[in-house]
Amino acid sequence: MKVLLANPRGFCAGVDRAIEIVERALDQLGAPIYVRHEV
């Protein structure tokens, strides 16, 4: 079986936005930050 990987690979816009929101919350509020589901 031959597997082809796209380059560059990335996340969908929703995941990118979720990560940005968590990073912004860490900057503003500090740790710990809790999320309901895995990002």
N, C-alpha and C positions, 0 to 999 in steps of 0.2 A: 504494500500500500504506500502511496506517495502522499505526503502531507505538505501542503503549501501554506506558508504563513505570510500574511500581508506585512509590508514594512513601510512606514512605521505602524505599529499597532498602538491602540489607545483605548480610552474608555468612551462611552457615549456621553452626550452633553449632560445628562442627568447625574451621572457618577462624578464627572468633573465638577459640577456645581455643588454636589453634596460634600466633596472633599474640600472645596474652597470655603464652604460655610463652616465646616468643622475647624479648619485652620484659622479662620477669622474669629471664631468663638474662643479658641485657645489663646489667640493674641489678646483679645479684649477681656476675657474672664479668667484665664489661666486654667490649669488642670485641677481636678479631673473634669472631662466632658463626657457625658453619657449619651449614647445613641441607641435607638430601639432595635435596629437591625445592622448587620455588617455593611460596611461601605467598601 
